[in-house]
Amino acid sequence: MDKNYSVLMVGCGAISFVWFTAFAKRTDCHIAGVVDINRGMAEERAAQYGLKCPVFDDFDTALAEVKPDIVVDLTFPFCHHDITVKSLKAGAHVFGEKPMCLDRAEAQDMVKTAEETGLVYNVHQNRRSMKGTRALRKAITEGRLGKIWMTCCEIYVNSDLSSIRNTLPYPMLQDQAVHSFDSCRFILGADAETVYAHSYNPPGSKYNGDGSGACIFEMSDGSTLVFNAVMDTDYLNTPWHSQFRVIGEKGAAVWDGKEDTLPLAQLRQPDGSIKEEYLQPGDDWNGMLFHECGVEEMMSDLKAGRVYHGCGKDNYKSIAMTFSAIDSIKAGGKVKVW
């Protein structure tokens, strides 16, 4: 008989709905406990999903009593290290929200603890589960654009002072950029090696910290990644998923970052002409979006003993781009990404 995994849900804020929805419909696991420091929120979430499991306002107590197979960490980033490390040492796999954390040493310790315990630590980056992202990745993997030499990723959105954004010195980098950095790594199949970054806060910004900035990364495939972000503009906005332009020796592709659109490519043909077409995702994508896709892939890989493409070790390479970009800002020059 196949194992039915017990799941402890930790954190019942706004992001928790999509996770509860994804887990509640599964038959290979069950929610065995719900935790939030605000017990009323935990009780509300349990009632919304018809759960009969215990509810807690203390994580340590919940971990000890439930003894879950999987801990789902939906708390604020500054809590992720403590919850992840404790869970792994207690024998539970961890599926976590992004960003991994706000400190390089903590991130490295989380990855190290997963390796030492032999347990799974995954970080879900929901932009990997979009048809535009998957279509760009497929085209680049197949070499349809030729050798890539430049990627431009841009985000122009109005202010959002919810969550912890306005308590951070670099909200553009510390809260948002890891989404776009991870998408670019996933699309290109390459990692960042160096970065030059500049951050600023434009006139009239509602942010206390630097809500805007730009980064130039040198990637391991020899290409250049340019990231530009303005998180406090009301004009000609992009989706929060960013918009993309990828240029290679044989063609280029653009994608507006919307959930229901595909990248448009112009590809050089053998006769020298240029053909325009919409790129399509491959068969390696289950067609699900965002967290439903992530939970399906994470559970499938866990049961099969495979490494999830967004495991903590891989995701560290995305959050390291944030840490190193901040190092660059402070140093006033180009630095290594590590």
N, C-alpha and C positions, 0 to 999 in steps of 0.2 A: 504494500500500500504506500502511495506517495506521501511524503512528509507534508504536514500542514503547519506552516510557520506561524509562531505567535509574534505579534507586532506591538510594540509600545510606541504610541504617538506622543511626541514631546513638543509642546507649543501649539496653541490654538488661535493664533492670530490670523490675519487676512489670508496669508499664503496657505494656511492649513486646509482650506476647503477643497482645493484641487487634489491634495494628497489623500484626504479622507475619502473623497469620491473615488479615486483610483483604487484604493485598497479595499473599500467596502464592497466593491463588485467582484472581487477575486474569490476563487475557490481554493487556491493553493496556500492561503494564509488567512488569519483572522486577527482583528484588532483586540488585543488582550488587556489593554490599559491605555488611559488617556491622562496626560499631565499638563498642567499649566499653573504658573504661580498664582494666577487668578482662578481659584477653584470654580467660580461661577462660569467662566468661559469653558473650562473643561467639561463641566456638567452640561452646558448648552450644546457643545459639539457632540457629545455622546448621545444626547437626546435627539439631535437633528438626524443622526444616522442610525437611530434605533439600536444603539449598542447597550448591552447588559453588563459590560465589563467594569472593573473598578476604576474610579476616578481619583486623581491625586493632585496635591498642590506642592509636592516635594519630589524632585527627581530621584534622589538617592533612595528614598523609601520605595518609590515605584519600581526602580531597577531591582532592588533586593526582593520585593514581594512578587513581582510578575515573572522575573527571570526570563525575559523575552529572547527569542531567536534573533529578532531584528529590532533595532531602535531607529525610529525616524525622527531626525533632529530638525525641527521647524522653528527653532528659537532665533534670537538675534545673533549676529555674527560673533559678538564678543563672548557668547556662551558656548560656541561650537567646540572649542578645544576641550573644555572641561567635560562636556557631555560625551563627546566622541571617545576620548581617552578612557573615561570611566566605563563606558559601555563595552569597548573592546576588551578591556582588562577583566570585565565581568563575563566575557564569553559571548557577547552579542555582536552580530554584524551591524553596521551603521550605514543608513542611507541619509544623506544630508543635503540641506539647501546650500545655495551659494549666496555670497562669497564664502569660501572655506573658513576664513577668519580674517582678522585685521592685523596680524603680526606674523612675520616670517618665521621666527623661532617656533611659534605655536603650530604653524602649518607643517613645518618639518617634523615636529614631534608627533603630530597626528598621523602622518604618513609612516613614520618609523614605528609607531605603536601597532599599526595595522600589519606591517611586515613582521614584527616580532611575535604577534599573537597568531598570525596566519589566518586572520579573519578579514572579511570584506569591509572596506570603507569606500563608499561611492559618493560622489558629489554630482547632483543632477543639474545640468546646464540645459534649460528647456529650449534654448534657441537651436540646439542640435536636432531637435525634433520638429523641424519645419521643412516643407517641401522645397522651398527655395534654397535653404542651406544644403539639403541633401543633393539637390540638382547641381549646384555649383561644385560640390565635393566630387560627384560622379564625373562631371566633365573634366575636371582637373586631373583626377586619378587616371582617366582614360587618355590624357594627353591631347584632348581636343582643342585646347587653347595654346598648345605648345608649352615651352618653358615659360613659367610665370616670372615676370619681372617687377610688377607693381600691383598692390592691392590698396584700395582706398576704402575706408570704413568711416561713415559719418553718422552722427546723431544730433538732431536739433529738436529739442522738446521743451515744453514749458515746465515751470518749477513744480516739484512734488516734494513737499516738506514733511511727508508722512514717514513712518518708520524712524530710523536713526540718522537719516541723511543730514539733517541740519545740526548734528552734533559733531560732524566729521570735518577735519581741516581740508580734506580733498574729496568732497562727496562725488565728484565726477569720476575720480579714479577708484576710491575705496568702496563705493557702493555699486556704480553702474558699469564701469569699463570692463570688468571681468567678463560680462556677457559677450561683449563685442570681441574682446581678445580671444576668448575661447572659441567663438564662432569662426574667427579667422584661422586659428590653428587647425580646427576641425576641417574647414574647407580646403586649406592649402596642404594639409598633411605635413606641416613644418612648424618648427619652434623658433621663438625669438632668441636672438643671441646678444644684441645690443639695443639700447634705447636712448634717444634724446627726447626729453619731455619739457613742456612749458605749461603752466597752469595760471589761471587768472579768474577774477570775478568781475564781470562787466558792470557798467553803471546800471543802477536800478535792480540789480540781482536781489532775490529774496533769500539767497543762501548766505550763511555766515562764513563758510569756507569757500574755497575755489570751486565753483560749479562748472567751469569751462576750462578747456585746454586742448593741447595737441601733442601727439607722440609720433616719433618716427622710429620704427623698428627695422633692424637688419635681421632677416630670417635665415634659417638654416638651409633653405633651398636656394639661397643667393638673391632672393627677391627683397623688395622694400615694402613694408606695410606702413601706411599713413593713416593715423586715427585722429579725427577731429570731432570734438564734442562741445556742444553748447546746451546746457541743461536749464536755461532760463530765458527762452525766447517764445513769443506767441505767434511767430510768423513762419509760414512755409515749413511747418513741422514735418519731421520724419516719424515713423513708428519708433517706439522704444527699442525695437529690435535692430535699429540702425539701417542704413542703406549701403550698398556695396558696389564697387566697380573693380573688376579683376582684368588685368591686361597681360597677355602673353605674346609669344612670337608668332602665333598662328591665328590669334583672334582676341576678342575681349567680350566680357559679359557684364551686364548691369542688373541689379535687383533692388527694388524699392523697399524690401524688408517686410512686406505685408504678408499676412498669413495665407491669403488666397491667391497669391500671384507667383509666377515662375520667372526666373532670370531670362532676360533677352540677350542673345549672343549674336555677334557678327564674326563669322569664321571664314578664313581664307581657304579657297578651294584650289585643287591641283592646277587648274587652268588660270589661276590668278584672280578669279572673280571672288566676290565676297557674298556669302550666303547668310541670311538672317533667319534665326529660328529661336524658339523657346526651348530652354533646356529642361530635361525631365529627370526626376529622381530615379534611383535604381531599385532593383528588387530586394536590396538589403534593408530597406525601410519598410516597417509594417504599416505605414500609412496613418498611424495614430499621431496626434499632436501633443506636444508639451509634456505635462506630467503623466498623462495616461501612457504615452509612449515610453517615457523614462522608467516608470514602475514596471511596465511589461518587460522591457529589456533587462533591467536590473534583476528582476525575479527569474527570468529565463536563464540569464547567465549564472546566477547563484545556484540554481538547481542543476545546471549542466557542468558546474565547476569551471566556467569560463571567466576570463577577466573582462569586466565591463569597460567599454571604451572611455567612460568618464570616471574611472577609478580615482581614488585620491592621489595616487602617484602621478597620473596624467594631469589631473586638475591642478596640481601644484605648479605645473609649467604655465598655466594660465594666470593663476594668482601671483606668481613670481613676476609676471609682466607688470602688474600693478605695483608690487613692492619696489621693483627696480625703477619704474617710472618716477615714483616718489623720490628715490635716491637721486635720480637725475635732476629733478627739480631743485633739490637741496644742494646738489653739487654744482649746478649751473652748467652741466655739460653731459656728454655721452658717457654711459656706463654699461657694464656687462649686465645681462639678465641672468640671474642665478637664484 
